[in-house]
């Protein structure tokens, strides 16, 4: 009996030790503090409804937080302030969703999650729409409406610089304004991933054809944009950086991001626009 009791105590001790070890591993993977993720309304990707923040990426981060033991907080700020808070003042830990540029790569670590195809967006009634960047630049009378601080990669940035030099760009604060300017004939085009304009036009609308008067044209010479998250090297510890990088990469690999997208976008929009890594 004494031997049996010792064996039982030994087994119990082994189980307790194993439980403690597993708990230690889980704790080691958890973030050391709340992760700051400033957000601004961005179609269905980020929605601000009163004091509630939801959408593809807030929903995904909360899911990852439950799995990894991380808490995310979402201060709401103007869109133009997001990049400054992350890249300049280090008031933010995570910048998501974000497109990749070489300039941003020098300041923070990028985690690729999907690829988007920025399209040339015009009214459907427009005839003889340019099919490539050179032809678009040749339409010297065509003006563009672009959302301030949006970027879709280095090729897009180069195109914007050329359009700015020719005084052919009007920068606005939000996607709805882009749609209104196109419909009002104040500009001829914008360049955006179709999911963004689609979601901005659908919000608050009961009709499914809110964006049917627009044409989406693949623009040759403008490659797909890498989209994902930038993780701060300045504000986060190396351990927290590693946890976030692995969690975000896994979300792109295991289908978590795709499922989050599917909750907000119809299949035909995703097929045209989003390419998971």
C-alpha positions in Angstrom: 0.0 0.0 0.0 2.8 2.4 0.9 4.5 1.7 -2.4 1.2 2.3 -4.3 0.7 5.6 -2.5 4.2 6.7 -3.4 3.5 5.7 -7.0 0.3 7.7 -7.0 2.0 10.7 -5.5 4.8 10.4 -8.0 2.3 10.3 -10.9 0.4 13.3 -9.4 3.7 15.2 -9.1 4.6 14.4 -12.7 1.2 15.7 -13.9 1.5 18.8 -11.8 4.9 19.4 -13.1 3.8 18.9 -16.7 0.8 21.2 -16.2 3.1 23.9 -14.8 5.5 23.5 -17.7 2.6 23.9 -20.2 1.3 26.9 -18.4 4.8 28.4 -18.5 5.0 27.9 -22.2 1.6 29.6 -22.7 2.6 32.5 -20.5 5.9 32.8 -22.4 3.9 33.2 -25.6 1.5 35.9 -24.2 2.1 39.6 -24.8 3.6 41.4 -21.8 1.1 44.2 -22.1 -1.8 45.5 -24.1 -0.9 46.1 -27.7 -1.9 49.5 -29.1 -3.5 49.4 -32.6 -4.9 52.8 -33.6 -7.6 52.5 -36.2 -9.7 54.7 -38.6 -12.7 53.6 -40.6 -11.6 51.7 -43.7 -14.6 50.1 -45.3 -15.4 46.7 -44.0 -11.7 46.2 -43.0 -12.2 48.5 -40.0 -15.6 49.8 -38.9 -16.2 52.3 -36.1 -19.8 52.1 -34.8 -20.2 54.5 -31.9 -17.7 53.3 -29.3 -17.4 49.8 -30.9 -14.6 48.9 -33.3 -15.1 45.9 -35.6 -14.4 44.7 -39.1 -12.0 42.2 -40.7 -8.9 43.1 -38.9 -10.2 44.0 -35.4 -12.2 40.8 -35.4 -9.1 38.8 -36.5 -6.9 40.4 -33.8 -9.3 39.7 -31.1 -9.4 36.1 -32.2 -5.6 35.9 -32.2 -5.6 37.6 -28.8 -7.7 34.9 -27.3 -5.5 32.2 -28.7 -2.2 33.9 -27.8 -3.0 35.6 -24.5 -2.7 39.1 -25.9 -5.0 42.1 -25.4 -5.5 44.6 -28.2 -6.8 48.1 -27.7 -8.1 50.2 -30.7 -7.9 53.9 -30.2 -9.9 55.7 -33.0 -8.0 58.4 -34.8 -8.2 60.3 -38.1 -6.8 58.2 -41.0 -4.0 60.7 -41.8 -2.7 60.4 -38.2 -2.3 56.6 -38.3 1.0 56.5 -40.1 2.4 59.4 -38.0 1.5 57.6 -34.8 3.2 54.4 -35.9 6.2 55.5 -37.9 7.1 58.8 -36.4 5.9 59.2 -32.7 5.9 55.5 -31.8 2.5 55.8 -30.1 1.4 52.6 -31.8 2.6 49.0 -31.6 0.8 47.6 -34.7 -0.2 49.1 -38.0 -2.8 46.9 -39.7 -3.9 46.7 -42.5 -0.9 48.2 -44.1 0.6 48.0 -47.6 4.3 47.4 -48.0 6.7 50.0 -49.2 10.5 50.1 -49.1 10.4 53.3 -47.1 8.2 51.7 -44.4 10.4 48.6 -44.3 13.3 50.8 -43.0 11.2 51.8 -40.0 9.4 48.6 -38.9 9.1 44.9 -39.6 6.5 43.9 -42.1 4.4 40.7 -41.8 2.9 39.8 -45.2 -0.6 38.4 -45.1 -2.2 38.8 -48.5 -1.9 40.5 -51.9 -4.3 43.0 -53.3 -4.7 44.2 -56.9 -5.2 48.0 -57.0 -7.6 48.6 -59.9 -8.2 51.7 -62.1 -11.8 52.6 -61.0 -13.9 54.8 -63.3 -17.6 55.2 -64.0 -19.1 52.4 -66.1 -20.2 54.9 -68.7 -16.6 55.9 -69.4 -15.5 54.8 -72.9 -12.0 53.9 -74.0 -10.6 53.4 -70.5 -6.7 53.2 -70.3 -5.3 49.7 -69.8 -1.9 50.6 -68.6 0.0 53.2 -66.6 1.5 54.9 -69.7 -1.9 55.3 -71.3 -3.3 56.7 -68.1 -0.5 59.3 -67.8 -1.2 60.2 -71.4 -4.7 61.3 -70.5 -3.5 64.7 -69.3 -7.1 65.9 -68.7 -8.0 63.0 -66.4 -7.9 63.9 -62.7 -7.8 61.5 -59.8 -9.3 61.3 -56.3 -7.1 59.5 -53.8 -7.5 58.9 -50.0 -4.8 60.7 -48.1 -2.1 58.5 -46.6 -3.2 55.4 -48.7 -0.3 53.6 -50.4 -0.2 50.5 -52.6 3.5 49.9 -52.9 6.5 51.6 -54.6 5.1 51.6 -58.1 1.9 53.3 -56.9 4.0 55.9 -55.0 6.0 56.7 -58.2 2.7 57.1 -60.1 1.3 59.4 -57.5 4.4 61.6 -57.6 4.1 62.0 -61.3 0.4 62.8 -61.1 1.1 65.3 -58.3 3.8 67.0 -60.4 1.1 67.5 -63.1 -1.4 68.7 -60.5 -3.8 65.9 -61.4 -4.6 64.5 -57.9 -7.2 65.6 -55.3 -6.5 64.0 -51.9 -9.6 63.4 -49.7 -10.2 62.0 -46.2 -12.3 59.0 -46.9 -13.5 56.5 -49.4 -17.1 57.7 -49.6 -15.8 61.1 -50.8 -13.9 59.3 -53.6 -17.2 57.7 -54.7 -19.1 61.0 -54.6 -16.4 62.8 -56.6 -16.4 60.1 -59.3 -20.2 60.1 -59.5 -20.3 63.9 -59.5 -17.9 64.1 -62.4 -15.3 66.1 -60.4 -12.7 63.5 -61.2 -12.3 60.7 -63.8 -10.6 58.0 -61.8 -9.2 56.6 -58.6 -6.9 53.6 -58.0 -7.9 51.3 -55.2 -8.4 47.6 -54.4 -12.0 46.9 -55.3 -12.9 45.6 -51.8 -12.2 49.0 -50.3 -14.5 51.0 -52.5 -17.1 48.2 -52.5 -17.3 48.2 -48.7 -17.4 52.0 -48.4 -20.3 52.2 -50.8 -22.2 49.3 -49.3 -22.1 50.6 -45.7 -25.5 51.9 -44.6 -27.1 50.9 -48.0 -29.8 48.3 -48.3 -29.2 47.7 -52.0 -26.6 45.2 -53.2 -25.9 47.2 -56.4 -24.5 50.3 -54.6 -21.3 50.1 -56.6 -22.7 48.8 -59.9 -22.1 52.1 -61.7 -18.3 51.7 -61.4 -15.9 49.8 -63.7 -12.8 48.0 -62.3 -9.9 47.8 -64.8 -6.7 45.9 -64.2 -3.9 48.5 -64.8 -0.9 47.0 -66.5 2.4 48.3 -65.0 0.9 48.5 -61.5 1.8 45.2 -59.6 -0.1 43.6 -56.8 0.3 45.2 -53.5 1.6 43.3 -50.5 -0.7 43.9 -47.5 -0.3 42.8 -43.9 0.9 44.3 -40.7 3.8 46.4 -39.5 5.2 45.5 -36.1 7.0 48.2 -34.2 10.7 47.6 -33.3 10.7 50.7 -31.0 7.7 50.3 -28.8 7.5 46.5 -28.4 9.9 44.1 -26.7 11.6 41.5 -28.8 9.5 38.8 -27.2 6.3 40.6 -28.0 7.4 41.3 -31.5 8.1 37.5 -32.0 4.6 36.6 -30.6 2.8 39.0 -32.9 4.8 38.1 -36.0 4.1 34.4 -35.6 0.4 34.9 -34.8 -0.2 37.1 -37.8 1.8 34.9 -40.1 -0.1 31.8 -38.9 -3.5 33.7 -39.4 -2.6 34.1 -43.1 -1.5 30.4 -43.4 -4.3 28.6 -41.6 -7.3 30.3 -43.1 -8.1 32.6 -40.2 -7.7 35.7 -42.3 -9.7 34.3 -45.2 -12.6 33.4 -42.9 -12.5 36.9 -41.5 -12.7 38.4 -45.0 -15.5 36.0 -46.0 -17.7 37.3 -43.2 -17.7 40.7 -44.7 -17.1 40.4 -48.5 -19.0 38.3 -51.1 -17.0 35.7 -53.0 -17.0 37.6 -56.3 -15.4 40.6 -54.8 -12.7 38.6 -53.0 -11.9 36.6 -56.2 -11.3 39.8 -58.1 -9.3 41.5 -55.4 -7.6 39.4 -52.7 -4.9 36.9 -53.1 -3.8 35.1 -49.9 -0.1 34.4 -49.5 
